[in-house]
Amino acid sequence: MKQILIPLVSLSALVACDMNGDAGTEGSGLWSIRYKSAEEQITYFTLKCEKYGYEQNTDAMRDCVADEMRNID
């Protein structure tokens, strides 16, 4: 059992890191705790929604950002 458990825990730790090696992948629950500033979170999700095709200062963008923030893993 230990032969399986140790690699599994190690792999889980690697997967749970962002691109800089910090804990919590971008957009995850741990990431949102690490970045406590609401402005940073809104900026992150606004850029994400822009990639989806939403335009700035629209109701659709506001809804997209709100949905993304609610759906943090």
C-alpha positions as CSV (number, residue, x, y, z in Angstrom):
1,M,0.0,0.0,0.0
2,K,2.8,2.4,0.8
3,Q,4.3,1.8,-2.6
4,I,1.2,3.3,-4.2
5,L,0.4,5.9,-1.6
6,I,3.7,7.8,-1.7
7,P,3.8,8.4,-5.5
8,L,0.1,9.3,-5.4
9,V,0.6,11.9,-2.7
10,S,3.6,13.3,-4.5
11,L,1.7,13.6,-7.8
12,S,-1.2,15.3,-6.0
13,A,1.1,17.9,-4.6
14,L,2.5,18.6,-8.0
15,V,-0.9,18.9,-9.7
16,A,-2.0,21.3,-7.0
17,C,0.6,23.9,-7.9
18,D,0.3,26.9,-10.2
19,M,2.8,27.8,-12.9
20,N,5.1,29.4,-10.3
21,G,5.1,26.4,-8.1
22,D,2.9,28.0,-5.4
23,A,0.2,26.0,-3.7
24,G,-3.2,26.0,-5.5
25,T,-3.7,26.0,-9.2
26,E,-4.9,29.3,-10.7
27,G,-8.6,29.8,-10.1
28,S,-8.9,27.0,-7.4
29,G,-10.2,27.5,-3.9
30,L,-6.6,27.4,-2.4
31,W,-5.6,30.0,-5.0
32,S,-8.4,32.3,-4.0
33,I,-7.3,32.1,-0.3
34,R,-3.7,32.9,-1.3
35,Y,-4.9,35.9,-3.3
36,K,-7.2,37.5,-0.8
37,S,-7.6,40.7,-2.7
38,A,-11.0,40.8,-4.4
39,E,-9.4,43.1,-7.1
40,E,-6.8,40.5,-8.0
41,Q,-9.5,37.8,-8.3
42,I,-11.8,40.1,-10.4
43,T,-8.9,41.0,-12.7
44,Y,-8.0,37.3,-13.1
45,F,-11.6,36.3,-13.9
46,T,-12.2,39.3,-16.1
47,L,-9.2,38.3,-18.3
48,K,-10.5,34.7,-18.4
49,C,-13.9,35.9,-19.5
50,E,-12.4,38.1,-22.2
51,K,-10.7,35.0,-23.6
52,Y,-14.2,33.5,-23.7
53,G,-15.2,36.4,-25.9
54,Y,-17.1,38.6,-23.4
55,E,-16.7,42.4,-23.8
56,Q,-15.7,44.8,-21.0
57,N,-18.4,46.7,-19.2
58,T,-21.3,44.5,-20.2
59,D,-23.9,42.6,-18.2
60,A,-22.6,39.4,-19.8
61,M,-19.1,40.1,-18.6
62,R,-20.3,40.9,-15.1
63,D,-22.3,37.6,-15.1
64,C,-19.3,35.6,-16.4
65,V,-17.0,37.0,-13.7
66,A,-19.6,36.3,-11.0
67,D,-20.1,32.7,-12.3
68,E,-16.4,32.1,-12.5
69,M,-15.9,33.3,-9.0
70,R,-18.8,31.2,-7.7
71,N,-17.4,28.1,-9.4
72,I,-14.0,28.1,-7.8
73,D,-13.0,24.4,-7.2
